[in-house]
């Protein structure tokens, strides 16, 4: 069984149950799993020198729209609120096909890997011109990241009071049939799985009450998780009150969309009652601070959520509303926003990093990831703190205060995806060239 020994790390931030921080220590990987952590370890296998480095668990991204990497900084949508931004982008996305979905996913996944992410979810909710969830799952397999694909959907178009154009919505029976297909084809419930599938109607303003309820029933029958957007901004709240006669949290609860098998993206506008509901039911939240800033949606009450016991993870959201996909930078932004809102002691660098690692793993139902401990998966980010970004830092383990935003190395299931700051599992220059060619064609 193949072994890799990571030696002499300056610091290891384990994010284990005791939140141990080790100095001058080693990690032994055997068969994709962490076999030992400590000082003076030995192995006859490959040895990686981590002197001058900080080790963390691979970061976990709980909300993304990978297809949107083809539509960054689109004119007309750069200064719009959520609904106006969507109206600008929908017609462009309607011209995508399988190649656009696949290449944009490769680009977004490479960007995540370089920022230390080893496990990402993806919310794909539109399927124009023959595109399928299979296109993004294939991309994750090529690059080697652990992937939680969600089969999203939109069924209520403009003619029926929804936000998306009718050309981008699907029939609800066809949606449910394809949900069954992708779960049966790709979902792996085993510990250490590289691919899992969830079910994810896009939002309460783009699907029917019936589809929300039926999807929840199907997910529980299949034993998979549920995901959607919820309470993202003031427009979202107004839509819920006008169309459902209740706030988003109540709507979710009535339709079976609370519980430890559910996580909602954004939740910027949750009130105290909804926070209490999510805490009691152990419903997860994917916090997307950069996108929330970019779209002017507000500052999510993450401090209140964490204090109440709501499970919280981190998401970069789509690269058309961020417009980046750097997860370590997202963690820093999460920390800074809570401080802006509540004071300098509202969130520490280590707490924000915890949200970005074990916090995200837990809401995705992956306690085998997001922490460095014996028996957990060997998903490890190595950060070189000997460079200019960390020069003069007294606490180099406080990565979010003074540290690099690009990993030196990234291991996923004990396999190297990034080495010396470069993705090694694909020809990234070629992918970027294809990405830019496709973007030019869409813009033309």
KEVEXLUM-976880 format. One line per 8 residues: number of its first residue (from 1); for each residue x, y, z of C-alpha. Coordinates in nm, 2 decimals. Each point is the difference from the previous one (the first is absolute). Example, Ala and Ser with C-alpha at 12.3 -4.5 7.8 and 13.67 -1.06 7.14 Angstrom:
1 = 1.23,-0.45,0.78; 0.14,0.34,-0.07
END
This chain:
1 = 0.00,0.00,0.00; 0.15,0.33,-0.11; 0.13,0.23,0.27; 0.09,0.37,0.01; 0.16,0.17,0.29; -0.03,0.38,0.04; 0.29,0.10,0.22; 0.10,0.29,0.23
9 = -0.30,0.23,-0.04; 0.04,0.32,0.20; -0.36,-0.02,0.11; -0.28,-0.25,-0.05; -0.35,0.15,0.06; -0.18,-0.33,0.04; -0.36,0.12,0.05; -0.05,-0.33,0.19
17 = -0.25,-0.03,0.29; 0.26,0.16,0.23; 0.10,0.27,-0.25; 0.37,-0.10,0.05; 0.28,0.20,-0.15; 0.32,-0.19,-0.04; 0.35,0.14,-0.06; 0.28,-0.17,-0.19
25 = -0.22,-0.30,-0.07; -0.06,-0.25,-0.28; -0.30,-0.17,-0.16; 0.02,-0.35,-0.14; -0.24,-0.08,-0.28; -0.08,-0.36,-0.09; -0.26,-0.11,-0.26; -0.17,0.34,-0.02
33 = -0.05,0.02,0.38; 0.20,0.17,0.28; 0.18,-0.28,0.17; 0.20,0.20,0.26; 0.07,0.35,0.12; 0.29,0.09,0.23; 0.37,0.08,0.01; 0.28,-0.22,-0.13
41 = -0.21,-0.22,-0.22; 0.17,-0.22,-0.26; -0.10,-0.16,-0.32; 0.15,-0.19,-0.29; -0.23,0.18,-0.24; 0.01,0.35,-0.15; 0.11,0.28,0.23; -0.12,0.36,-0.04
49 = 0.19,0.26,0.18; -0.24,0.25,0.17; 0.26,0.22,0.18; -0.11,0.36,-0.01; -0.36,-0.11,-0.05; -0.33,0.00,0.18; -0.23,-0.31,-0.06; -0.38,0.02,0.01
57 = -0.27,-0.23,-0.10; -0.10,0.05,-0.36; -0.26,0.28,-0.01; -0.37,-0.08,-0.07; -0.21,0.20,-0.23; -0.37,-0.04,0.07; -0.16,0.21,-0.28; 0.12,0.07,-0.35
65 = -0.14,0.03,-0.36; 0.30,-0.12,-0.19; -0.16,0.08,-0.34; 0.01,0.37,0.08; 0.38,0.02,-0.03; -0.07,0.07,-0.37; -0.19,0.32,0.09; 0.21,0.20,0.23
73 = -0.03,0.38,0.01; -0.27,0.01,-0.27; -0.10,0.36,-0.09; -0.35,0.08,0.10; 0.01,-0.23,0.30; 0.30,0.15,0.18; -0.20,0.25,0.21; -0.34,-0.18,0.03
81 = -0.18,-0.15,0.29; -0.08,-0.37,0.00; -0.31,0.00,-0.21; 0.13,0.25,-0.26; 0.33,-0.19,-0.02; -0.18,-0.33,-0.07; -0.21,0.17,-0.27; 0.32,0.11,-0.17
89 = 0.17,-0.33,0.02; -0.29,-0.25,-0.08; 0.01,0.07,-0.38; 0.37,-0.06,-0.01; -0.02,-0.32,0.20; -0.27,-0.12,-0.24; 0.26,-0.02,-0.27; 0.22,-0.25,0.19
97 = 0.04,-0.36,-0.09; 0.20,-0.30,0.12; 0.34,0.14,-0.10; -0.07,0.33,0.19; -0.11,-0.19,0.31; 0.30,-0.23,-0.01; 0.27,0.26,-0.06; -0.14,0.25,0.24
105 = -0.01,-0.27,0.27; 0.37,-0.09,-0.07; 0.10,0.37,0.03; -0.20,0.05,0.32; 0.13,-0.32,0.16; 0.36,0.09,-0.08; -0.05,0.34,0.16; -0.14,-0.16,0.31
113 = 0.28,-0.26,0.02; 0.26,0.28,-0.02; -0.17,0.17,0.30; 0.02,-0.32,0.21; -0.34,-0.15,-0.06; -0.02,-0.38,-0.01; -0.38,-0.05,0.02; -0.26,0.21,-0.18
121 = -0.36,-0.01,-0.06; -0.15,0.14,-0.32; -0.36,0.12,-0.07; -0.08,-0.05,-0.37; -0.37,0.10,-0.05; -0.02,0.06,-0.38; 0.06,-0.24,-0.29; -0.02,0.17,-0.34
129 = 0.09,-0.16,-0.33; 0.06,-0.35,0.13; 0.21,0.09,0.30; -0.02,-0.25,0.29; 0.14,-0.03,0.36; 0.23,-0.27,-0.15; 0.20,0.28,-0.16; 0.11,0.15,0.33
137 = 0.05,-0.34,0.17; 0.24,-0.10,-0.27; 0.20,0.32,0.05; 0.04,-0.07,0.37; 0.12,-0.35,-0.08; 0.26,0.15,-0.24; 0.15,0.24,0.26; -0.04,-0.23,0.29
145 = -0.20,0.21,0.25; -0.26,-0.16,0.23; -0.34,0.10,-0.14; -0.35,0.05,0.13; -0.20,0.06,-0.31; -0.36,0.12,0.04; -0.27,-0.05,-0.26; -0.16,0.34,0.00
153 = -0.31,0.11,-0.19; -0.23,0.28,-0.11; -0.36,-0.07,-0.09; -0.19,0.34,0.04; 0.08,0.24,-0.28; -0.10,0.36,-0.06; -0.34,-0.09,-0.15; -0.10,-0.16,0.33
161 = 0.14,0.27,0.23; 0.35,-0.14,0.04; 0.33,0.18,-0.07; 0.17,-0.21,-0.27; -0.10,0.01,-0.36; -0.23,-0.28,-0.11; 0.28,-0.13,-0.23; 0.21,-0.10,0.30
169 = -0.26,-0.19,0.20; -0.07,-0.37,-0.01; -0.31,-0.21,0.06; -0.03,-0.12,0.35; -0.04,-0.37,-0.09; 0.31,0.01,-0.21; 0.19,0.17,0.28; -0.09,-0.27,0.25
177 = 0.08,-0.27,-0.25; 0.35,0.14,-0.06; 0.06,0.04,0.37; -0.06,-0.38,0.03; 0.23,-0.06,-0.29; 0.30,0.20,0.13; -0.03,-0.13,0.36; -0.01,-0.36,-0.13
185 = 0.29,0.06,-0.23; 0.24,0.20,0.21; -0.09,0.02,0.37; 0.25,-0.18,0.23; -0.11,-0.01,0.36; 0.31,-0.17,0.12; 0.26,0.16,0.23; 0.27,0.15,-0.21
193 = -0.22,0.04,-0.30; 0.13,0.23,-0.28; -0.35,0.07,-0.14; -0.33,0.06,0.17; -0.32,0.14,-0.14; -0.26,0.22,0.16; -0.33,0.14,-0.12; -0.03,0.38,-0.03
201 = -0.29,0.19,-0.14; 0.14,0.34,-0.08; -0.21,0.23,0.23; -0.35,0.06,0.12; -0.04,0.26,-0.28; 0.08,-0.25,-0.28; -0.18,-0.32,0.09; -0.34,-0.10,0.13
209 = -0.11,-0.09,0.35; -0.07,-0.35,-0.14; 0.35,-0.05,-0.14; 0.16,0.12,0.33; -0.21,-0.26,0.19; 0.04,-0.28,-0.25; 0.38,0.06,-0.02; 0.02,-0.03,0.38
217 = -0.19,-0.32,0.00; 0.22,-0.15,-0.28; 0.32,0.11,0.17; -0.09,-0.18,0.32; -0.11,-0.31,-0.19; 0.34,0.00,-0.17; 0.20,0.09,0.31; 0.15,0.32,-0.15
225 = 0.02,0.36,0.12; -0.20,0.31,-0.10; 0.12,0.34,-0.10; -0.15,0.33,-0.12; 0.04,0.38,0.03; -0.19,0.16,0.28; -0.05,0.35,0.14; 0.28,0.15,-0.21
233 = -0.11,0.36,0.00; -0.29,0.24,0.06; -0.16,-0.08,-0.34; 0.00,-0.37,0.10; -0.18,0.07,0.32; -0.26,0.23,-0.17; -0.06,-0.28,-0.26; -0.06,-0.25,0.27
241 = -0.24,0.22,0.19; -0.19,0.10,-0.31; -0.03,-0.35,-0.16; 0.00,-0.24,0.30; -0.13,0.22,0.28; 0.29,-0.09,0.23; 0.37,0.05,0.04; 0.25,-0.23,-0.17
249 = 0.08,-0.20,0.31; -0.36,-0.09,0.06; -0.05,-0.09,-0.37; 0.30,-0.23,0.02; -0.13,-0.17,0.32; -0.35,-0.05,-0.14; 0.14,-0.18,-0.31; 0.25,-0.23,0.19
257 = 0.30,0.21,-0.07; 0.16,0.01,0.35; 0.21,-0.26,0.17; 0.36,-0.13,0.00; -0.03,-0.12,-0.36; -0.08,0.35,-0.12; 0.23,0.30,-0.06; -0.11,0.34,-0.13
265 = 0.22,0.25,-0.19; 0.03,0.36,0.12; -0.26,0.05,0.27; 0.10,0.37,0.02; -0.34,0.11,0.12; -0.09,-0.27,0.25; -0.17,0.15,0.31; 0.04,-0.12,0.36
273 = -0.29,-0.25,-0.03; 0.14,-0.16,-0.31; 0.35,-0.02,0.16; -0.16,-0.18,0.29; -0.18,-0.24,-0.24; 0.32,-0.08,-0.18; 0.18,-0.06,0.32; -0.27,-0.23,0.14
281 = -0.02,-0.20,-0.32; 0.38,0.00,-0.07; -0.07,0.15,-0.34; 0.32,0.12,-0.17; 0.10,0.33,-0.15; 0.25,0.07,-0.28; 0.13,0.35,0.07; 0.11,0.18,-0.32
289 = 0.15,0.34,0.12; 0.16,0.12,-0.32; -0.30,-0.06,-0.22; -0.23,0.16,0.27; 0.23,0.31,-0.01; 0.02,0.01,-0.38; -0.38,-0.01,-0.04; -0.07,0.23,0.29
297 = -0.20,-0.27,0.18; 0.12,0.08,0.35; 0.21,-0.16,0.27; -0.13,-0.34,0.11; -0.04,-0.03,0.38; 0.27,-0.27,0.03; 0.10,0.09,0.36; -0.36,-0.04,0.11
305 = -0.04,-0.33,-0.19; 0.32,-0.15,0.14; -0.09,0.11,0.36; -0.35,-0.16,-0.04; 0.15,-0.33,-0.13; -0.08,0.03,-0.37; 0.24,-0.21,-0.21; 0.19,0.25,-0.23
313 = 0.23,-0.06,-0.29; 0.15,0.22,-0.26; -0.07,0.04,-0.37; 0.15,0.21,-0.28; -0.33,0.00,-0.19; 0.00,0.04,-0.38; 0.30,0.17,-0.17; -0.25,0.24,-0.17
321 = -0.10,0.15,0.33; 0.33,-0.02,0.20; 0.18,0.02,-0.26; 0.27,-0.22,0.13; 0.02,-0.35,0.14; 0.28,0.02,0.26; -0.12,-0.17,0.32; 0.28,0.11,0.24
329 = -0.08,0.36,-0.11; -0.37,-0.07,0.07; 0.09,-0.11,0.35; 0.18,0.32,0.06; -0.30,0.20,-0.13; -0.23,-0.19,0.24; 0.22,0.10,0.29; 0.02,0.36,-0.10
337 = -0.37,0.05,-0.06; -0.09,-0.13,0.35; 0.25,0.24,0.14; -0.13,0.29,-0.20; -0.35,-0.07,0.12; 0.06,-0.09,0.36; 0.36,0.09,0.10; 0.35,-0.12,-0.02
345 = -0.06,-0.29,0.23; -0.30,-0.13,-0.18; 0.19,-0.27,-0.19; 0.36,-0.13,0.02; 0.21,-0.11,-0.29; 0.00,-0.36,0.14; -0.38,0.00,0.03; -0.04,0.11,-0.36
353 = 0.24,-0.27,-0.11; -0.20,-0.25,0.20; -0.31,0.10,-0.18; 0.19,-0.05,-0.33; 0.11,-0.35,0.09; -0.19,-0.22,0.25; -0.30,0.23,0.00; -0.05,-0.05,-0.37
361 = 0.07,-0.37,0.01; -0.25,-0.05,0.28; -0.29,0.17,-0.18; 0.08,-0.20,-0.32; -0.03,-0.32,0.21; 0.37,-0.07,-0.02; 0.15,-0.05,0.35; 0.27,-0.20,-0.17
369 = 0.13,0.32,-0.15; 0.08,0.35,0.13; 0.24,-0.10,0.28; 0.34,-0.15,0.04; -0.03,-0.30,0.22; 0.09,-0.37,-0.02; -0.25,-0.19,-0.21; -0.13,0.31,-0.18
377 = 0.05,0.05,-0.37; 0.34,0.13,-0.11; -0.13,0.34,-0.14; 0.29,0.23,0.10; 0.09,0.36,-0.10; 0.36,0.11,0.04; 0.06,0.38,0.02; 0.35,0.14,-0.04
385 = 0.03,0.27,0.27; 0.37,0.08,-0.08; -0.09,0.25,-0.27; -0.07,0.37,-0.01; -0.37,-0.03,0.10; 0.09,-0.14,0.34; 0.33,0.19,0.05; 0.00,0.15,0.35
393 = -0.30,-0.19,0.12; 0.03,-0.10,0.37; -0.28,-0.26,-0.04; 0.04,-0.17,-0.33; -0.28,-0.24,0.08; -0.24,0.30,-0.02; -0.01,-0.05,-0.38; -0.30,0.23,-0.05
401 = 0.19,0.29,0.15; 0.33,-0.03,-0.18; 0.06,-0.28,-0.23; -0.01,-0.12,-0.36; -0.33,-0.04,-0.19; 0.14,-0.28,-0.22; 0.11,-0.34,0.12; 0.34,-0.15,-0.05
409 = -0.15,-0.35,-0.01; -0.34,-0.16,0.02; -0.06,-0.37,0.07; -0.35,-0.15,-0.06; -0.05,-0.36,0.11; 0.38,-0.02,0.03; 0.05,0.10,-0.36; 0.18,0.32,-0.10
417 = -0.21,0.25,-0.19; 0.21,0.31,0.05; 0.39,-0.01,0.02; 0.22,0.30,0.04; -0.30,0.23,-0.06; -0.11,-0.16,-0.33; -0.28,-0.24,-0.08; 0.16,-0.33,-0.11
425 = -0.31,-0.20,-0.10; -0.08,0.19,-0.32; 0.15,0.25,-0.25; -0.13,0.32,0.15; 0.13,0.23,-0.26; -0.19,-0.20,-0.27; -0.32,0.01,0.22; 0.04,0.38,0.04
433 = 0.04,0.05,-0.38; -0.32,-0.20,-0.06; -0.18,0.19,0.27; 0.09,0.34,-0.15; -0.09,-0.12,-0.35; -0.34,-0.10,0.12; -0.05,0.32,0.19; 0.09,0.20,-0.31
441 = -0.26,-0.19,-0.20; -0.27,0.06,0.25; 0.09,0.37,0.02; -0.01,0.03,-0.38
END
